[in-house]
Amino acid sequence: MGIEVRRATIDDVPVTALLFNAYRMFYGQHSNLKEAETFLKQRLQNNESVIFIAMAGDKAVGFTQLYPIFSSLGLKRAWLLNDLFVTEQSRGKGAATALLNAAKEHGRQTNSSWLTLQTAVNNITAQKVYESNGWKKENDYNVYNFRITE
């Protein structure tokens, strides 16, 4: 069975929240399905993110979430691919590639300058997926963060 990707709607929040919660747990956060659902619902209701969901038949197997940002130098919109997750049993079957392709197409359709993402230094598996799909590791810039809250 192939993978189909579609843009998530508010009706998809419950199933997407299951994936989002698993994604957060993968990165060491505690499970909190209710807050995950509330967070996603707010992002979609406020048009603050775009979510694509990967389906294998009628089963949701992955998602990606993009946040709009802007390029001052390019004078265009850009997108932060903030989240990408595929269930463990569905990895290696094309879902991540399909989600990345949907993100790229969304960038093209919105006349954006670029898409950007970051992943943990030790997440070698994800890095291989990104690089095999044409993403280039940025070596020209350092990334700095300032933590406001814990």
C-alpha distance (Angstrom), angle and dihedral (degrees) to the residues before:
residue distance angle dihedral
M1 . . .
G2 3.80 . .
I3 3.77 130.2 .
E4 3.78 119.3 -108.4
V5 3.79 122.2 -168.9
R6 3.76 125.2 -156.5
R7 3.75 136.6 168.7
A8 3.79 110.9 -95.4
T9 3.78 121.6 -122.2
I10 3.77 131.2 -161.2
D11 3.82 87.3 -89.6
D12 3.82 88.9 62.7
V13 3.81 94.3 57.3
P14 3.84 96.8 99.1
V15 3.81 94.5 53.5
T16 3.81 93.3 37.7
A17 3.80 90.0 50.7
L18 3.81 89.6 59.6
L19 3.80 89.6 56.7
F20 3.80 92.4 41.4
N21 3.81 91.1 51.5
A22 3.83 90.6 50.6
Y23 3.82 89.6 48.5
R24 3.79 91.3 52.7
M25 3.80 91.2 48.3
F26 3.84 89.0 50.8
Y27 3.81 86.1 60.4
G28 3.81 93.3 49.5
Q29 3.81 101.7 -94.2
H30 3.79 122.5 135.8
S31 3.78 118.0 -104.2
N32 3.78 112.6 -96.5
L33 3.77 111.0 157.8
K34 3.80 94.6 173.7
E35 3.81 93.3 55.5
A36 3.81 91.2 42.8
E37 3.80 89.8 54.6
T38 3.81 92.6 46.3
F39 3.81 91.7 48.8
L40 3.81 93.9 50.9
K41 3.79 93.0 43.8
Q42 3.81 90.6 53.4
R43 3.81 92.7 48.2
L44 3.81 91.9 52.3
Q45 3.81 96.3 40.8
N46 3.81 91.0 50.8
N47 3.82 93.8 43.1
E48 3.80 88.3 -121.9
S49 3.79 96.8 133.9
V50 3.77 143.6 18.6
I51 3.78 117.9 -134.6
F52 3.78 126.6 -164.4
I53 3.78 120.0 -164.8
A54 3.81 126.2 -156.4
M55 3.78 115.8 -141.5
A56 3.80 129.5 -165.3
G57 3.77 100.0 -165.5
D58 3.78 105.4 -50.5
K59 3.82 94.1 -23.2
A60 3.81 122.4 98.2
V61 3.82 107.3 -134.3
G62 3.80 104.0 168.3
F63 3.78 148.4 -4.6
T64 3.76 143.4 -162.5
Q65 3.78 127.6 -156.1
L66 3.79 124.4 -155.6
Y67 3.78 127.8 -165.8
P68 3.81 122.2 -158.2
I69 3.78 118.0 -116.6
F70 3.78 130.9 163.4
S71 3.77 136.6 -123.0
S72 3.79 111.4 -136.9
L73 3.79 91.5 -171.2
G74 3.79 94.0 46.1
L75 3.80 93.7 38.8
K76 3.80 89.0 -137.3
R77 3.75 143.6 99.5
A78 3.78 119.2 -88.6
W79 3.80 130.9 -174.9
L80 3.78 133.1 -128.2
L81 3.78 109.6 -146.3
N82 3.78 92.6 -150.7
D83 3.79 102.3 167.3
L84 3.79 134.4 30.4
F85 3.78 122.9 166.4
V86 3.79 136.4 164.1
T87 3.79 122.3 -176.4
E88 3.78 113.2 -104.5
Q89 3.81 93.9 -115.4
S90 3.82 90.7 52.2
R91 3.80 98.3 48.8
G92 3.78 117.0 117.6
K93 3.81 92.7 26.9
G94 3.80 99.5 97.6
A95 3.79 101.8 -93.4
A96 3.82 95.3 117.9
T97 3.80 91.6 48.4
A98 3.81 91.1 48.0
L99 3.82 90.7 50.6
L100 3.81 92.2 47.5
N101 3.80 89.8 49.5
A102 3.81 90.4 51.1
A103 3.80 89.4 51.5
K104 3.81 91.5 49.9
E105 3.79 91.6 48.7
H106 3.79 90.7 48.9
G107 3.80 88.6 52.7
R108 3.80 90.4 52.1
Q109 3.81 93.1 46.3
T110 3.79 91.4 51.5
N111 3.83 92.2 48.5
S112 3.79 91.2 -119.9
S113 3.78 128.0 171.6
W114 3.79 96.9 -135.6
L115 3.76 149.3 -32.8
T116 3.77 123.0 -120.0
L117 3.77 135.5 -168.8
Q118 3.74 140.1 170.5
T119 3.76 131.6 -154.4
A120 3.76 136.5 -176.7
V121 3.80 114.6 -76.8
N122 3.80 90.0 -124.1
N123 3.83 94.9 48.8
I124 3.79 92.5 98.4
T125 3.80 93.4 158.6
A126 3.82 92.2 59.0
Q127 3.80 91.4 44.3
K128 3.81 90.2 55.6
V129 3.81 90.8 50.0
Y130 3.81 92.3 50.0
E131 3.79 94.2 46.3
S132 3.82 92.9 46.6
N133 3.82 87.3 54.7
G134 3.81 95.0 54.5
W135 3.81 100.8 -93.7
K136 3.80 113.3 141.6
K137 3.78 124.8 -143.9
E138 3.79 109.5 -121.0
N139 3.77 113.9 -127.7
D140 3.81 99.3 163.4
Y141 3.80 98.1 73.9
N142 3.77 137.1 49.5
V143 3.77 117.5 -139.3
Y144 3.79 118.1 -135.8
N145 3.77 127.8 -173.5
F146 3.77 132.2 -165.3
R147 3.79 113.0 -159.5
I148 3.82 113.3 -140.3
T149 3.82 97.0 177.8
E150 3.77 135.3 15.7
